[in-house]
Structure formats: C-alpha cells, structure tokens
C-alpha cells in the first residue's frame, strides 16, 4: 500500500521525541502520519490534508492545547466527525467526562505501549466508517417510518442490528442523534447478551482484529440458530421509547453507564455510556441487565404533530 492509499493519521504533540515515536509507530503499522507540534499547526494541516481520518491529540501543549483544538474541530463542520484520540498524562474521571462531552471517545494515558495506540487507531477508523455508513443510510430512509406508533422487531446478527438501527432511527425526530446509540445497544445485545462474549474477551479479540470473526463463529453454532434479541418501539404524544431485550444472563450494567478512567484506553466499551450521554434523554437497564429502555422526550408541538 503506497502513501497515497494508506489511511492518513494526524499526530499532535509538542514534544519532538514523542512526536517522532508516534510517527514511526504509525508509519511502521501501515498508516500515513501527518505531524503537528500544537493545536494551531494541527488545524492548518487539516486544511492541507482534508483526507485525514483520525487525530491523535496531546491534551497539554503551548499556543493551543488539546481541549482548545478539540473545540475548534467540533465547531468546523468539515472536521467535527473526525475521531480524536486524546493523549493525557492522567485520565481522571472529570477529564474523561469533560473530553467525552467535548467529543473525545478514545484516550491514551502516557506512557503507553505501541499496541495500545494501534488498537485505538483501528477502533477509531472502524467506528468512524460505521458512523458514516449509518448516517448515510438514515438520510436515505428519512421518510419511511414517521407514522409508526408501535412495533416489535427481532434481530440476531450484527448486520441485523445495524440495519434495524437505521430503520428505527427514523421514528425519532432527530434520527442522526439516536442511530449510533441504537446500533451500539443492539450490537451489545447480540455480542454480550446472546453470544456471551465477555468484556475481557472482546478486548483481546479487538486488539487481535478477530472480533467479528468470533461473532460469526458463535452465530453459526447450532444453539444460536433460533436465538434472537428483540426491540420494541412505542411512540406517544410526549416521547418515543425503545426497549431492547436479549436472551443472555444479564451483566453488571451499572459500571458501564459512565466512562470510567480505568477503561479509558480500552479499544471498546464506550457504547452504553455514549448512548446514554448523547443519544437519549433517558437510558435505564431493567432486571438483571438483559433489557434496556431508552427514551427521547418530545415537545408538545412535536408530539401533537406526530399524533395529530
């Protein structure tokens, strides 16, 4: 793969030594690194390289630090959807939440191993491409489901979950807001619920690039042929709600409702917290954790127009 076709990664760090190492790691792994020494240079390089797909951004820098650069990125429509991996010397709970609210979904706590960086870059690329596909599908099907009041759907595979997320998102007043959260919660119902892939197992599979292959292997087992998860949607005057239920044994969902510093550098594990923070007004797990109810509140005007 030549430099013109390799995914382009922008690395930003004010320490020359760190920046050189970042560039070498990315180059050796088959990426095309673009290097910047602070936030201002990073923004200038984005203008010159509009095909940058991921940004590895240091938090503490002179001239323009990582949070100020991130704010500028999110204010610019051309750049706001580029995933950002934030480098920080200390990932406290407050820092993680501040970053998430500003648009960071991946963290590197210094010092870190090269394989951790590369697993996060792979996850960020995969996540960005999947978000782009989901949003594109939503926009193509926006007019399909505006009148649906109640419905129940079954799904079994990752493809089922992604397709159904696009379909159901159009029942909400802001489909782009909810589609990613729906997809993450339904994928969780398939992989963790019905297939029993644990958090630790998925971490290992993602790092090794074997996650989807293992999902497919388990789906092909005889006892999975008729094992479905279920989504129920209901639209009322004041809210649109979905319930997603799987056939698994449940899990300790409480620790996944917030992004914890202990999991900040894992290449997955943000779906539930992200859905709760960004996609829905209410997200509540029920019973043993194999059923989740998500709600988007409607204004009086929106509710009357949907039901009038």
N, C-alpha and C positions, 0 to 999 in steps of 0.2 A: 504494500500500500504506500503510494507516494505522499509527499507532504500536502498535496492539493486535495487528497481524498480522506486523509486522516482527520478524525474529529478534533476540532480546534478548542483548546482549553486556555483560558486566561488565568495566569497565576499572579497574585499581587502580594508583595512582601517588601518592607523597607530594608530588610537585612540581606545584603548581597549574597552571603553564604547560603542562607535559607532559600533564596530565590534560585540560585544556581542548582541546588539539590532538587528543588521542585521541578525545574526544567528538565534535568537529567532523568528523573523518575518518570515523568510524563512522556518524554521522548522515547525512552527505552521500552515503555509499555505500548508504543504504537500511536501515541497522540501527537498533535502538533501544538507545542506550547507557545503561548504569547506571554511575555513577561513585562510586569509593570512594578514600579517602586513605591507607588502610593495611589490613593483613590483618584486623584486628578489625572494621572497618566493612564490609569485603567479606563476612565471614561473616554479619554481621547483615543485610545487604542480600539475601543468598541466601535467608534465611528469609522475607523480604518478597516476593521475586521468584523463586518456585520454577521458573519457566519460563525462566530464564537458560540459554543454550545453549553459550556459550563464555566463558572468563575470560582476559583479558589482564592478567597479573600481574607487577608490578615485583619484582625479587629483593631489592633493598636498600631497606628502609623502617624507620622507627622504630615503636615499640609492638609490632607483629607484622610481621616481614619475610616475603618471599615464600615461603621454604622452610618456615617455621613455619606459614604459612597453608595451604600445599600439604599439609602433614602433617595438618592439621585437616580439610581437604577429603577426603582419602583415608580418613580414619577415620570419616567420616559416610556411610552408605550412600546417602543422598539426593543427595550431591554427588560421589561418587567417580568417576562416569563422565563428568562434565563435562570436556571437553578444556581444557587450560591452555596458553596461550602465555606463556612466561616472557620478560620483558624483562630484559636484563642489559647492563652496560657492557662486559663482557669474557666471551666464551664460551670458556673454556679447556676442554681435553679432560676434566679432572676435574669441572668444573662441569657439563658436558653429561652425563657419565655419572651423576653424582650426581642430576641432575634427572630423567634417564630412569628411574633406579631408583626415584625417588620418584613418578613418574607424569607427567612432562612430556615431550611429544613434539614441541613446537614452540618455537623460540627466535627472539627479536628482539634483535639486537645494536645498541645505541644508538651513534650516531644511525642511523635507518633511514628509508627512503622510504615514503610512504603506500601505494604499490602493493605493497610487500613485506608490510606489515601486512595489507592487504586480501586478498592471495593466501593468507596463512596462515589468516586467519579463514575464508575459503571452504573451504580444505582441511580445517580443523578441523571445520567444520559437516558437510561431506560425510563425513568419516571417522567422526564420532560417529553420524551417522544410519545409516551402513553397519554399524558395530559393533552398534548396537541391533537392526537387522534380522537380522544374523547370529545374535546371541544369542537373539532371539525364535524364529527358525527351529530353532535347536539344541534349545531347550526343548520345542518341539512334536514333535520327532522323536527324543527321547532314547532310546526303547526299540527303535529299528529295527535297529541293527547290532551289538548286544552280542556276538553269537556269530560274527561274521565273522573267519576266520583268515587268509585270503589273497584278494586281489582286484586286478585291473588295470582301470583306467578311462582313457578318452580324453576330452580336452576341447579346445575350440577358441576359445570366446568368453569375454568377461568374465563373462557370465551363467552359462555352464557352470562357470567357476572358482568363483564364489560359491556356486552350488548344490551343487557337489561338495564344497566345504569344509564346508558344513553337514552333508552326508551322512556324510563320512569322520570328522568330529569325534566322532561318536557311537561310534566304535570305541575311543576313548580313555577312560580312567577319569574325566578332567575335561574334558568337551567344551568348556566355556566358556574354558578355558585355551588350547586349541590352535586354535580355529576361526579367529581373526583371523590368526594366523601362517600357517595353511594357505592362507587366502584370499590373503594378500599374496604368498606364494611362487608360487601358481598364476597370479595376475594378472601377476607378473613374467615367468613362463614364456610367457604369451601376448604381452604388450606388448613386452618387451625381447627375448625369445628368438625366438619365431616371427615376429613382425611387425617386428622390427629397429628399434624406436623407441629412440633413444639417450637417455641421461640428460639431456643438454643439450636435446634436442628435447622431452622430456617437461616439463622445467622451463618452457620457453616456452609449450607447449600448456596447461599447468595455469594459468599466470598469465593467459593469454588466454581461459580457460574452454573450450578446444577439444579437450581430451584425449580424451574418449570419442568425440567425432565423428570424430577422426582414427583411432582404433582401429577404429571401424565402417567407415570408408572403406577401410582396408587389409584388413580381413577380407573385404570384398566383391571384392577383386581375384581374378582367375582362378587365380593360382598359390597362393592361400591356401585354396581350397575344400576340399582334402583334407589340409591340414597341421594335424596335431593334436599337442598335448603329451600326456604320459602320466603317470599316477600309479599306483604300485603300493604296496599296503599289506600288511604282514605282522604278525601277532600271535603272539608267543611267550610262554613262561612268564615271562620276565623283562623283556620290552619290547614296545612297539608301535612300529613304524617305518613311515615312508612314504618313497618315492623319487619325485621329480618330475623329469621329463626333457623338454626341449623340442628342437626341430629347428634351433635357432639356432647361431651360430658361437661361442657362449660369450662370456664377459666377464671383466674383471679383478675377480673377486668379493672378493678379499682386502680391498680398501679399503671394502667395504660391510658387513663383518661387525661393525664398530663404528660408532657415531655419531661422525662427525668434526666438530670445530668449524667447519671450512671449509664444511660443508654444513648447519650447524645452522639457518640461516634459509631454506633451500630449502623450497618448499611440498610436497615429496615426498621420497622417498629413505630412509625410516625402516623400511621393511617387513622387510628381511632382518635388520637388527640387532635390531629389536623381536622378531621371531620367535625369533631365537637367544637373546635375553635373557629373554624372558617365556613363550614358548610351549613350548619343547622343552628337554630336558636335553642333547641333542647336535644340532648342525646342522653338516654338513660338505658342502662343494661338492667335486665329483669331476671329474677330467679337465680339460677346457677351460672348465668353468663352466656347462655346459648341463644338469647333473644335480646335484641336491641330495638328501642323505639326512638325515632328521630322526627323532629317537628320543625317546620318553618312557619312562623306566625304570619298571618295576613292582616293588612289594614282593613278597616271597614269597607273602604272603597274597592279594594282588590277583591275582598270576599264577596261583596254584593255583585260585582261584575262577573265573577266566576259562577255564581249560583243564580244569577238573575236571568 
